[in-house]
Amino acid sequence: MGRVTTLRAARRTLADDALDGLTRPAKELPPKYFYDARGSQLFDRITELPEYYPTRAERAILEARADDIVARTGARELVELGAGTADKTRVLLDTGVIERYVPFDVDGGMVRDTAAALAEEYPGLEVDGITGDFEHDLAEIPSPQPGAPRIVAFLGGTIGNFTPGSRRRFLRELAARLDDDSFLLLGTDLVKDPAVLEAAYDDSQGVTAEFNLNILRVLNRELDADFDAGNFEHVAFYDEAREWVEMRLRARRAHSVRAAAIDLDLEFDRGEELRTEISAKFTRERVEADLGAAGLELVEWMTDPEGLFALSLSRTAPGAAPPA
């Protein structure tokens, strides 16, 4: 099977993030904690829902342009941040050109399973999985082999989970790790009709609501907390001023919560909301501006036929260094 490295570098844990986010005047949690085993299964169901277009649209772009992407970059290596099951990435691997794949994900079990599956499916493919948090562990991405051009892929619109300043800081850190033979393949959801956006995050079957509420079960298990999912309802809306979707959990009634592992007692008022995700939506101009602020230049812009989603290919701008 493929190799898997579990990073030992210090990073913020769930306990740190929960203590930080839950004690703010407006409570919030990072969306990366949705994705335990159950959360990942729920998200897989979400991607198959009729309302949830991003996965289908991004796959359509990859299927139409995979050969072009690999040819344009000359890539022999592929690093994927937030790889998950590498489902869409197989479209790039199926070109038969990629020799080394580095899946990077916070879920160690998923990285091991993905590395094993790909090593079996693609004989001769070198798979070097990494278990880590891409917000903190980018420096641990292995260097490319000499003379092996590389694509670093960040798909699924996950870049939209960052607030604008954090997004540009992350892109600068990522750009600093791209050499002259490396390209960034970035997936971004596009600005569109608010009704389409809100339906994608509040489906008629209630799967997204279940996915959102699952973060409370993660807190209960990992932090010895006593959240009652029945005390909350799922909320999703499009903020037109900020051009992002927010998901929140709204307290149905006033109640108390104890998180014993971090010695934290919480009070929720009726109607109080806990923000669990933002998902920014983009225009080409915004993507280009964010890339430019990181010292990257856009070299290819690809959308699905309906213009719902975009993949951008970028590289270090000639003579430019990422700003400090």
C-alpha positions as CSV (number, residue, x, y, z in Angstrom):
1,M,0.0,0.0,0.0
2,G,1.0,3.7,-0.2
3,R,3.0,5.3,2.6
4,V,1.3,7.5,5.2
5,T,3.0,10.0,7.4
6,T,1.3,11.4,10.5
7,L,2.7,14.8,11.3
8,R,3.9,15.3,14.9
9,A,4.3,19.1,14.5
10,A,2.4,21.2,17.1
11,R,-1.0,22.3,15.8
12,R,-4.2,23.7,17.3
13,T,-6.4,20.9,18.4
14,L,-10.2,20.6,18.5
15,A,-10.0,21.5,22.2
16,D,-8.1,24.8,21.4
17,D,-10.4,25.7,18.5
18,A,-13.5,25.0,20.6
19,L,-12.3,26.9,23.6
20,D,-11.5,29.8,21.3
21,G,-14.6,29.8,19.2
22,L,-17.2,29.0,21.8
23,T,-16.1,31.8,24.2
24,R,-16.4,34.5,21.6
25,P,-19.3,37.0,21.8
26,A,-20.6,35.4,18.6
27,K,-20.0,31.7,19.0
28,E,-18.4,29.8,16.1
29,L,-16.5,26.7,15.1
30,P,-14.2,25.8,12.2
31,P,-16.0,23.7,9.5
32,K,-13.1,21.2,9.4
33,Y,-14.6,19.4,12.4
34,F,-17.6,18.4,10.3
35,Y,-15.6,15.6,8.8
36,D,-15.4,12.7,11.2
37,A,-16.3,9.3,9.7
38,R,-20.1,10.0,10.0
39,G,-19.7,13.6,8.8
40,S,-17.8,12.4,5.7
41,Q,-20.5,9.8,5.0
42,L,-23.1,12.5,5.2
43,F,-21.2,14.8,3.0
44,D,-20.9,12.1,0.4
45,R,-24.7,11.9,0.5
46,I,-24.9,15.7,0.1
47,T,-22.8,15.6,-3.1
48,E,-25.5,13.3,-4.7
49,L,-28.4,15.6,-3.8
50,P,-30.1,17.4,-6.7
51,E,-29.7,20.8,-5.0
52,Y,-26.0,20.4,-4.5
53,Y,-24.4,21.3,-7.8
54,P,-20.7,22.1,-6.8
55,T,-19.4,18.5,-6.9
56,R,-21.0,17.7,-10.2
57,A,-19.9,21.0,-11.8
58,E,-16.3,20.6,-10.7
59,R,-16.2,17.0,-11.9
60,A,-17.6,18.1,-15.3
61,I,-14.7,20.6,-15.6
62,L,-12.1,18.0,-14.6
63,E,-13.5,15.4,-17.0
64,A,-13.5,17.9,-19.9
65,R,-10.1,19.4,-19.1
66,A,-7.9,16.8,-17.3
67,D,-5.7,16.1,-20.3
68,D,-5.3,19.8,-21.0
69,I,-4.4,20.5,-17.4
70,V,-1.8,17.8,-17.2
71,A,-0.4,18.8,-20.6
72,R,-0.3,22.5,-19.7
73,T,1.6,21.9,-16.5
74,G,3.7,18.9,-17.6
75,A,2.9,17.5,-14.1
76,R,4.3,14.2,-12.9
77,E,3.3,14.8,-9.3
78,L,0.0,15.8,-7.7
79,V,-0.4,17.1,-4.1
80,E,-4.1,17.4,-2.9
81,L,-5.0,19.4,0.1
82,G,-8.1,18.0,1.8
83,A,-8.0,15.0,-0.4
84,G,-10.7,12.9,1.3
85,T,-11.4,9.8,-0.8
86,A,-9.7,11.4,-3.8
87,D,-12.8,10.7,-5.8
88,K,-12.5,13.7,-8.3
89,T,-8.7,13.4,-8.3
90,R,-9.0,10.0,-10.0
91,V,-10.0,12.0,-13.2
92,L,-6.4,13.5,-13.2
93,L,-4.8,10.1,-12.3
94,D,-6.7,8.4,-15.1
95,T,-4.6,10.5,-17.6
96,G,-1.8,8.0,-16.8
97,V,0.8,10.7,-16.5
98,I,0.9,11.3,-12.8
99,E,3.7,9.3,-11.2
100,R,3.4,10.4,-7.6
101,Y,0.3,11.4,-5.6
102,V,0.4,13.1,-2.1
103,P,-3.1,13.1,-0.5
104,F,-3.1,15.5,2.5
105,D,-6.0,15.3,5.0
106,V,-6.7,15.8,8.7
107,D,-8.5,12.4,8.9
108,G,-5.8,9.8,9.4
109,G,-8.1,6.8,8.7
110,M,-9.3,8.3,5.4
111,V,-5.7,9.0,4.3
112,R,-4.7,5.4,5.0
113,D,-7.8,4.0,3.2
114,T,-7.3,6.3,0.2
115,A,-3.6,5.5,0.0
116,A,-4.3,1.8,0.1
117,A,-7.1,2.0,-2.5
118,L,-5.1,4.1,-5.0
119,A,-2.0,2.0,-4.6
120,E,-4.1,-1.0,-5.7
121,E,-6.1,0.8,-8.4
122,Y,-3.0,2.4,-10.0
123,P,-0.1,0.0,-10.1
124,G,3.2,1.9,-10.3
125,L,1.7,5.1,-8.8
126,E,3.7,6.3,-5.8
127,V,1.4,7.3,-3.0
128,D,2.7,9.3,-0.1
129,G,-0.2,10.2,2.2
130,I,0.1,12.8,4.9
131,T,-2.2,13.2,7.9
132,G,-2.1,16.8,9.0
133,D,-4.0,20.1,9.1
134,F,-3.3,22.1,5.9
135,E,-4.0,25.3,7.8
136,H,-0.9,24.7,10.0
137,D,1.2,22.0,8.3
138,L,1.9,23.2,4.8
139,A,5.6,23.3,5.5
140,E,5.5,19.5,5.9
141,I,4.5,18.8,2.3
142,P,7.4,16.8,0.8
143,S,9.5,18.5,-1.9
144,P,9.0,17.4,-5.5
145,Q,11.3,14.9,-7.0
146,P,14.1,16.5,-9.1
147,G,12.7,17.4,-12.6
148,A,9.1,16.4,-11.7
149,P,6.7,19.3,-12.3
150,R,3.9,19.4,-9.8
151,I,0.2,20.4,-9.4
152,V,-1.0,21.3,-5.9
153,A,-4.8,20.9,-6.0
154,F,-7.2,22.5,-3.6
155,L,-10.6,21.5,-4.8
156,G,-14.2,21.5,-3.8
157,G,-14.5,25.3,-3.1
158,T,-12.9,24.7,0.3
159,I,-10.9,28.0,-0.1
160,G,-14.2,29.7,0.5
161,N,-14.2,28.5,4.1
162,F,-11.6,31.2,4.9
163,T,-12.5,34.8,5.6
164,P,-10.9,37.2,3.1
165,G,-7.8,38.1,5.1
166,S,-7.2,34.5,6.2
167,R,-7.7,33.3,2.6
168,R,-5.0,35.6,1.3
169,R,-2.6,34.6,4.1
170,F,-3.2,31.0,3.3
171,L,-2.6,31.5,-0.4
172,R,0.6,33.4,0.4
173,E,1.8,30.5,2.6
174,L,0.9,28.1,-0.2
175,A,2.5,30.1,-2.9
176,A,5.8,30.3,-0.9
177,R,6.0,26.5,-1.3
178,L,5.5,26.4,-5.1
179,D,8.7,26.2,-7.1
180,D,9.0,27.4,-10.7
181,D,7.7,24.0,-12.0
182,S,4.6,24.0,-9.7
183,F,1.1,25.0,-10.4
184,L,-1.9,25.6,-8.1
185,L,-5.2,24.1,-9.2
186,L,-7.9,25.9,-7.3
187,G,-11.7,25.1,-7.1
188,T,-14.0,28.0,-6.5
189,D,-17.8,28.2,-6.3
190,L,-19.1,31.2,-8.3
191,V,-21.5,34.0,-7.4
192,K,-25.0,33.2,-8.7
193,D,-28.8,33.3,-7.9
194,P,-29.1,33.3,-4.1
195,A,-32.0,30.8,-4.3
196,V,-29.7,28.3,-6.0
197,L,-27.0,28.9,-3.4
198,E,-29.3,28.6,-0.4
199,A,-30.9,25.4,-1.7
200,A,-27.5,23.8,-2.0
201,Y,-26.9,24.4,1.7
202,D,-30.5,23.6,2.9
203,D,-31.7,20.6,0.9
204,S,-35.3,19.4,1.0
205,Q,-34.3,16.0,2.4
206,G,-32.6,17.5,5.4
207,V,-29.2,15.8,4.8
208,T,-27.3,19.1,5.2
209,A,-29.1,19.8,8.4
210,E,-28.0,16.4,9.7
211,F,-24.4,17.2,8.6
212,N,-24.4,20.5,10.3
213,L,-25.8,19.0,13.6
214,N,-23.1,16.3,13.5
215,I,-20.5,18.8,14.6
216,L,-22.2,18.7,18.1
217,R,-21.8,14.9,18.2
218,V,-18.1,15.5,17.5
219,L,-17.8,17.9,20.4
220,N,-19.7,15.5,22.7
221,R,-17.4,12.6,21.8
222,E,-14.1,14.4,21.7
223,L,-14.6,17.0,24.5
224,D,-16.9,15.0,26.8
225,A,-19.6,17.6,26.1
226,D,-23.4,17.2,26.5
227,F,-24.8,19.1,23.5
228,D,-28.4,17.9,22.7
229,A,-28.8,18.1,19.0
230,G,-32.6,18.4,19.6
231,N,-31.9,21.9,21.1
232,F,-30.7,23.3,17.8
233,E,-32.0,23.8,14.2
234,H,-30.0,24.1,11.0
235,V,-29.9,27.6,9.4
236,A,-28.3,28.5,6.1
237,F,-28.5,31.8,4.2
238,Y,-26.7,33.8,1.6
239,D,-25.2,37.1,2.7
240,E,-25.3,39.2,-0.5
241,A,-23.1,42.0,0.9
242,R,-20.3,39.6,1.7
243,E,-21.1,37.2,-1.1
244,W,-20.9,34.1,1.1
245,V,-23.2,31.4,2.5
246,E,-23.3,31.0,6.2
247,M,-24.4,27.8,8.0
248,R,-25.4,28.2,11.7
249,L,-27.0,26.2,14.4
250,R,-29.8,28.1,16.2
251,A,-30.8,27.3,19.7
252,R,-34.5,26.3,19.9
253,R,-34.6,27.1,23.6
254,A,-32.5,28.6,26.3
255,H,-30.2,25.9,27.8
256,S,-26.8,25.1,29.3
257,V,-24.0,22.9,28.0
258,R,-20.9,21.5,29.7
259,A,-17.7,20.5,27.9
260,A,-15.8,18.7,30.6
261,A,-12.6,18.1,28.7
262,I,-12.0,21.8,28.4
263,D,-13.7,22.8,31.7
264,L,-16.1,25.0,29.8
265,D,-19.7,25.9,30.8
266,L,-21.8,27.5,28.1
267,E,-25.2,29.2,28.1
268,F,-27.3,29.5,25.0
269,D,-30.2,31.9,24.8
270,R,-33.3,31.0,22.8
271,G,-32.6,32.0,19.2
272,E,-28.8,32.3,19.8
273,E,-26.7,31.1,16.8
274,L,-23.5,29.2,16.6
275,R,-21.8,29.7,13.2
276,T,-20.3,26.5,11.8
277,E,-19.3,27.6,8.3
278,I,-18.9,30.4,5.8
279,S,-18.6,29.5,2.1
280,A,-17.5,32.4,0.0
281,K,-18.5,32.7,-3.6
282,F,-16.2,34.1,-6.2
283,T,-16.0,36.0,-9.5
284,R,-13.0,35.7,-11.8
285,E,-11.9,39.1,-10.7
286,R,-11.9,38.2,-7.0
287,V,-9.9,35.0,-7.7
288,E,-7.4,36.9,-9.8
289,A,-7.0,39.5,-7.0
290,D,-6.5,36.9,-4.3
291,L,-4.0,35.1,-6.4
292,G,-2.2,38.3,-7.3
293,A,-1.9,39.2,-3.6
294,A,-0.1,35.9,-3.1
295,G,2.3,36.5,-5.9
296,L,0.6,34.1,-8.3
297,E,-0.7,34.7,-11.8
298,L,-3.7,33.1,-13.4
299,V,-2.8,31.1,-16.4
300,E,-6.1,29.2,-17.1
301,W,-9.7,29.8,-16.1
302,M,-12.1,26.9,-16.6
303,T,-15.8,26.7,-15.9
304,D,-18.6,24.2,-16.4
305,P,-21.1,24.9,-19.3
306,E,-23.6,26.6,-16.9
307,G,-21.0,28.8,-15.2
308,L,-21.7,27.5,-11.7
309,F,-18.2,26.6,-10.7
310,A,-14.6,27.4,-11.7
311,L,-11.2,25.8,-11.7
312,S,-8.2,28.1,-12.0
313,L,-4.7,27.2,-12.8
314,S,-2.0,29.6,-11.5
315,R,1.7,29.7,-10.9
316,T,4.3,32.0,-9.4
317,A,4.3,35.3,-11.3
318,P,7.6,36.0,-13.2
319,G,9.9,38.0,-11.0
320,A,7.3,38.2,-8.2
321,A,7.7,37.1,-4.6
322,P,4.7,36.5,-2.3
323,P,4.3,39.7,-0.2
324,A,5.0,39.4,3.4
